[in-house]
């Protein structure tokens, strides 16, 4: 998916809820984006994820008004039908004094999991927000574990190193082609499993958000009311300035509340550095990656394979012990010869 994005035509971010097998993708298509590129890449993404038997939720502003019959809306609808996908928003998501259009979507291949869909005005945009409630297993009875292989440069180098050590004599000694293939796969999979072992990863509980105070909830309702009035009635310049100022204050209050919560979380943590990085990676939507790559300059070569590095260290220190032992033995004999005592 990293290569599917294209400015204006299809811009996206995705998150996978691993323990539930749910993938959520938020996609934006600019009104100036090319509809052909958008539909082609969207289909590629859908094919890839449905092929992995994932519960898929697509959302975002696609700038295709599905309330009106148009060639673009028809193409999109046909695409959804081909993959048994259901668009569950059926009311306008952008309302002005003269128009009402459905530009923002929530689409899924598992409609049965969606309990409640709400379309609401948060007062922060000219588009309405969509909120869905999904049925999930009891979180208290769900183990926070997932089995996975880790593919990185270190493990890849280890895999290549193991393959280089294989003589393949068992493969060459077989006469039957099927037997050769079986022998090859046995050796190959052994190296693969050693270099990329399946490990059980314990999932962390997400950081709870306690920054939403009663005051912020009240301000949120007030902001939505003001934004609704701005859209449906004619407002004078003074009132518009008041609404804009209220919005700025509202956003600043939210930012300050989040900052205070983060400060409290870090200050109350035993490992403040770890807590800080956990907040950063939660914001980025990425896991913390520990870069443990080691490079060793050996002569004129740079070695990064951990197995080769460990063998070089082992050989060096084993020979060093022998050298030191021999040196100490010679020195001791010489001292005994020179010293009458």
GIHU-V260567 format. One record per residue. RES is the residue in three letters. SS is DSSP state (H for helix, E for strand, - for the rest). PHI is phi in whole degrees, 0 to 359 (none if undefined). OMEGA is omega in degrees with one decimal (none if undefined). Layout:
res=<RES/RES>
ss=<SS/SS>
phi=<PHI/PHI>
omega=<OMEGA/OMEGA>
This chain:
res=<UNK/UNK/UNK/UNK/UNK/UNK/UNK/UNK/UNK/UNK/UNK/UNK/UNK/UNK/UNK/UNK/UNK/UNK/UNK/UNK/UNK/UNK/UNK/UNK/UNK/UNK/UNK/UNK/UNK/UNK/UNK/UNK/UNK/UNK/UNK/UNK/UNK/UNK/UNK/UNK/UNK/UNK/UNK/UNK/UNK/UNK/UNK/UNK/UNK/UNK/UNK/UNK/UNK/UNK/UNK/UNK/UNK/UNK/UNK/UNK/UNK/UNK/UNK/UNK/UNK/UNK/UNK/UNK/UNK/UNK/UNK/UNK/UNK/UNK/UNK/UNK/UNK/UNK/UNK/UNK/UNK/UNK/UNK/UNK/UNK/UNK/UNK/UNK/UNK/UNK/UNK/UNK/UNK/UNK/UNK/UNK/UNK/UNK/UNK/UNK/UNK/UNK/UNK/UNK/UNK/UNK/UNK/UNK/UNK/UNK/UNK/UNK/UNK/UNK/UNK/UNK/UNK/UNK/UNK/UNK/UNK/UNK/UNK/UNK/UNK/UNK/UNK/UNK/UNK/UNK/UNK/UNK/UNK/UNK/UNK/UNK/UNK/UNK/UNK/UNK/UNK/UNK/UNK/UNK/UNK/UNK/UNK/UNK/UNK/UNK/UNK/UNK/UNK/UNK/UNK/UNK/UNK/UNK/UNK/UNK/UNK/UNK/UNK/UNK/UNK/UNK/UNK/UNK/UNK/UNK/UNK/UNK/UNK/UNK/UNK/UNK/UNK/UNK/UNK/UNK/UNK/UNK/UNK/UNK/UNK/UNK/UNK/UNK/UNK/UNK/UNK/UNK/UNK/UNK/UNK/UNK/UNK/UNK/UNK/UNK/UNK/UNK/UNK/UNK/UNK/UNK/UNK/UNK/UNK/UNK/UNK/UNK/UNK/UNK/UNK/UNK/UNK/UNK/UNK/UNK/UNK/UNK/UNK/UNK/UNK/UNK/UNK/UNK/UNK/UNK/UNK/UNK/UNK/UNK/UNK/UNK/UNK/UNK/UNK/UNK/UNK/UNK/UNK/UNK/UNK/UNK/UNK/UNK/UNK/UNK/UNK/UNK/UNK/UNK/UNK/UNK/UNK/UNK/UNK/UNK/UNK/UNK/UNK/UNK/UNK/UNK/UNK/UNK/UNK/UNK/UNK/UNK/UNK/UNK/UNK/UNK/UNK/UNK/UNK/UNK/UNK/UNK/UNK/UNK/UNK/UNK/UNK/UNK/UNK/UNK/UNK/UNK/UNK/UNK/UNK/UNK/UNK/UNK/UNK/UNK/UNK/UNK/UNK/UNK/UNK/UNK/UNK/UNK/UNK/UNK/UNK/UNK/UNK/UNK/UNK/UNK/UNK/UNK/UNK/UNK/UNK/UNK/UNK/UNK/UNK/UNK/UNK/UNK/UNK/UNK/UNK/UNK/UNK/UNK/UNK/UNK/UNK/UNK/UNK/UNK/UNK>
ss=<-/-/-/-/-/E/-/-/-/E/E/E/E/E/E/E/E/H/H/H/-/E/E/E/E/E/E/E/-/-/-/-/-/-/H/H/H/H/H/H/H/H/H/H/H/H/H/H/H/H/-/-/-/-/E/E/E/E/E/E/E/-/-/-/-/-/-/-/-/-/H/H/H/H/H/H/H/H/H/H/H/H/-/-/-/E/E/-/-/-/-/-/-/E/E/-/-/-/-/E/E/-/-/E/E/E/E/E/-/-/H/H/H/E/E/E/E/E/E/E/-/-/-/-/-/-/E/-/E/E/E/E/E/E/-/-/-/-/H/H/H/-/-/-/E/E/E/E/E/-/-/-/H/H/H/H/H/H/H/H/H/H/H/H/H/-/-/-/H/H/H/H/H/-/-/-/H/H/H/H/H/H/H/H/H/H/H/H/H/H/H/H/H/H/H/-/-/E/E/E/E/E/-/-/-/-/-/-/-/-/-/-/-/H/H/H/H/H/H/H/H/H/H/H/H/H/H/H/H/H/H/H/-/-/-/-/H/H/H/H/H/H/H/H/H/H/H/H/H/H/H/H/H/H/H/H/H/H/H/H/H/H/H/H/H/H/H/-/-/-/-/H/H/H/H/H/H/H/H/H/H/H/H/H/-/-/-/-/-/-/-/-/-/-/-/E/E/E/-/-/E/E/E/-/-/H/H/H/H/H/H/H/H/H/H/H/H/H/H/H/H/H/H/H/H/H/H/H/H/H/H/H/H/H/H/H/H/H/-/-/->
phi=<none/298/261/271/290/211/307/76/286/200/244/213/220/223/220/247/269/300/292/251/66/248/244/248/236/260/237/238/239/291/303/270/288/278/295/297/296/301/292/295/287/298/294/298/294/298/302/296/281/294/296/264/59/267/281/248/233/254/209/126/266/260/53/234/284/277/279/251/281/208/303/294/296/292/299/296/298/296/298/295/296/298/248/56/259/237/273/258/265/229/234/301/245/220/236/240/293/243/225/216/226/254/252/255/238/226/234/214/260/227/298/296/278/272/272/228/241/235/245/222/261/272/78/249/207/278/257/278/271/244/228/234/249/242/284/227/299/302/298/287/258/263/288/272/225/214/264/204/257/254/251/216/297/296/294/295/296/297/297/296/297/296/296/292/278/280/273/65/297/296/287/292/284/281/264/281/296/293/294/298/296/297/296/298/294/299/291/299/292/298/297/297/289/289/284/236/290/281/238/270/256/276/278/271/291/291/288/290/262/248/280/279/273/296/297/293/298/295/296/296/297/297/296/296/295/297/293/294/296/297/277/257/231/280/243/286/298/295/291/297/297/297/296/297/293/297/297/298/296/299/295/294/298/297/299/295/295/296/296/298/295/297/299/295/298/291/294/270/273/290/253/291/295/296/295/297/292/294/295/298/288/294/293/281/74/233/286/287/255/272/272/251/294/237/239/235/273/238/69/259/253/252/249/242/290/297/294/295/299/295/293/295/298/299/296/297/286/294/290/297/298/295/294/296/299/294/294/295/294/295/296/295/295/297/296/295/290/275/257/294/271>
omega=<-177.5/-176.5/-174.5/-176.5/175.8/-174.9/-179.8/-175.4/178.5/178.4/-170.8/168.2/-174.6/175.2/178.5/173.6/-165.1/-172.6/177.8/179.4/-177.9/174.8/179.0/-179.0/176.2/-174.2/173.9/172.7/179.4/173.8/179.1/-178.7/-179.2/-175.4/179.8/178.2/-178.9/-176.7/179.7/-177.9/176.4/179.6/178.2/179.0/-179.5/179.3/-176.4/-174.9/178.5/176.9/177.6/177.6/177.6/167.1/-170.2/173.9/177.3/-179.9/176.5/-179.2/-177.3/178.7/170.9/-176.9/-176.1/175.2/-179.8/176.7/-179.5/178.3/-179.4/178.6/179.5/178.6/179.4/-179.7/178.4/177.9/179.7/179.8/-178.9/-176.5/176.1/178.2/-176.0/173.4/-171.2/173.8/-178.1/177.6/-179.0/177.6/173.6/-174.7/174.0/-179.3/-174.6/-175.1/173.4/-175.3/178.2/-177.2/-176.2/-170.9/163.9/-173.9/-178.3/173.9/179.7/-177.5/-177.0/-179.3/-176.5/-179.0/-173.1/172.4/178.9/172.5/-171.0/177.3/179.8/179.2/-178.3/-176.5/174.6/173.8/175.7/179.7/175.7/179.4/178.4/175.1/-175.1/176.2/178.7/175.8/178.5/-175.1/-179.9/-179.9/-178.5/179.3/179.4/-179.8/174.9/178.8/-176.5/172.8/-179.9/179.5/176.3/-175.6/-179.4/-179.6/178.3/177.1/177.1/179.3/179.1/178.6/179.1/179.4/-179.9/-179.4/-176.3/178.0/-178.9/-178.9/179.3/178.7/-177.7/-176.4/179.1/-179.8/-178.5/-176.2/178.3/177.7/177.0/-179.3/179.3/179.7/178.6/-177.8/178.1/-179.7/-178.1/-178.4/176.0/179.3/-179.2/-177.7/177.0/-177.5/-178.5/-176.8/174.8/-178.9/175.8/-178.2/177.7/-179.1/178.8/170.2/178.9/178.9/-178.7/179.1/-179.8/-175.3/-178.3/-178.7/177.5/178.2/178.5/177.2/178.5/178.6/178.9/177.8/179.1/-179.6/179.2/179.5/179.4/-179.1/178.1/178.3/-179.9/-176.2/-170.5/180.0/178.8/-174.9/-179.3/-174.3/-178.7/179.5/177.1/177.2/178.7/-179.7/178.9/178.9/178.8/179.4/178.9/179.0/-179.3/179.1/-179.8/177.7/179.1/179.3/179.6/180.0/177.8/-179.9/179.7/180.0/178.4/178.0/179.3/-179.4/-178.5/-176.5/-179.1/-178.8/177.4/178.0/-173.6/178.3/179.3/179.3/179.3/-179.5/177.9/176.8/-179.6/-177.6/174.1/178.8/-179.4/-177.6/-178.3/176.5/176.7/-178.1/177.2/-179.6/-177.1/179.9/180.0/175.5/-178.9/175.5/-176.8/-173.5/177.7/-176.0/172.7/-176.2/-179.8/179.6/-175.7/179.4/179.5/179.1/-179.3/178.5/178.2/177.6/-178.8/179.8/-177.3/-176.7/176.2/177.9/179.8/179.2/179.3/-179.7/180.0/179.9/179.2/179.9/-179.5/-179.5/178.8/-179.8/-178.8/179.6/179.6/179.2/-179.6/-179.3/-174.9/-174.2/179.7/-179.4/none>
